[in-house]
Amino acid sequence: MSARAWLALLLSVAPCALWIWLLSRPDLNNTLLLPSEHFLVVTLVSVMAVGVAFLVVRTALVMEQYQVLLIALGFMSMAGFFAVHALATPGAHTSTMADPYGSTTSAAPVSYDYNGTLIGASAFLSLSVPAVFLPLARVSQF
């Protein structure tokens, strides 16, 4: 195998290895330990990403590069849904951590079930909507 193939394999396996390691170390993997920081960082980065993707969309339309347009729309939708995800961070606007089900605690929660919530839906859509746009960009008919 070439060095590029080994690098690609390593970059593919590394996130899975990190995820497995975090699962084995729950003390290092607290959910929403710092909700305000999560809110600020994810909101700022996702809003900037939407802005950059918007500029790429405009440029792709002017240049009539529809493959680039679909890629930019994929990234724009991902960043937009992440912005919604960040804005819905429980406890980001209070001094104590808020439970999505209404109670508040001052300690970090162990885990939450985000199924059927705005946080869970936006996280799901941030991956599934771009998964439609990005493969379409590869189709040669566009």
C-alpha positions, 0 to 999 in steps of 0.5 A: 500500500502507498503512503497515501492509502495508509494515511487515508486508512489511519484518518478513517480509523482514528475517529472510531478509535477515539469514540471507542476510547471515550466510551470506555472512559465515561469520566472523560465524556460528560454530556453538556459539561459546559453548555455555554461554551458549546452554545458559543463555539458551535453557534459562531462556527456554524454561522461563519460556515453558513456565510462561507457556503453562501458565498460559494453558492453565489459564485457557483451560480454565477460560474454555472458550476452545478457540482460545486453548487450542490457541494456548497448546498450540502455544507450550507445545510449542515452548518444551518442545522448545526446552528439550530442545534447550538441555539437549542443547547439546554442550559446555555442561557442560565447559570445552572445546567437545564434538563431538556425535560424541565428540571435543573441541576448544578452537576453535569448530567450523565446522559439524556435521550434527545430522540424527538427533541429539537437537539436530536432532530437538528443533529440528525438532519445535519448529517442526513440532508448533506448526505443527499446533496453531496452524492448528487454532486458526484453524478456527472449529468449535472 
